[in-house]
Amino acid sequence: MKRAARDRQPNFADLLSACRRELDRGAARRAGLHLVCELIRREVSRYDWVGFYLAEPVEGMMVLGPFAGTPTKNLRFSPGEGACGRAARELRTVRVEDALSGERPIVRSMKVQSEIALPLEASGTLVAVLLVDSHRPAAFTEVDEEFLAQLAESAAPYVPRIPRP
């Protein structure tokens, strides 16, 4: 997969439109989320890992869903663990500027220097968390956060629901 030119600033409005088209295109086979992960990782050079952790309501865990980037051993975890878990528990965006300092209970890669996690809700219920990692410190700006929040809102209806018993 060819990545975007280093440090090129994407047009987030165009990228969001392209993501929405990919969600629609992949909806029938539930591939839309993966297509979006691949697209934004390719187009935004500082996004080194992009993925969704799905809310598993029976055990109350977050389970790895579609992603693009280096495979991770972190397949499931409890809400509250790491940036992704905090976003799930607190239902708010969590931005970590320096992931190499302080408490870091979930480590996907020692290359990760910053990350951002955004909760996805449908009908007032947490359905997933969108997580983006970067190998650069303080990689995420307010513009990134706004783009990813709009993407999270658009993607929420496409998240496969893990049924309750």
Buried (B, 14 or more C-beta within 10 A) or exposed (E): EEEBEEEEEBEBEEBBEBBBBBBEEBBEEEBBBBBBBBBBBBBBBBBBBBBBBBBEBEEEBBBBBBBBBEEBEBEEBBBBBBBBBBBBBEBEBBBBEEBEEEEBEBEBBEBBBBBBBBBBBBEEEBBBBBBBBBBBEEBBEEEBBEBBBBBBEBBBEBBEEBEEE
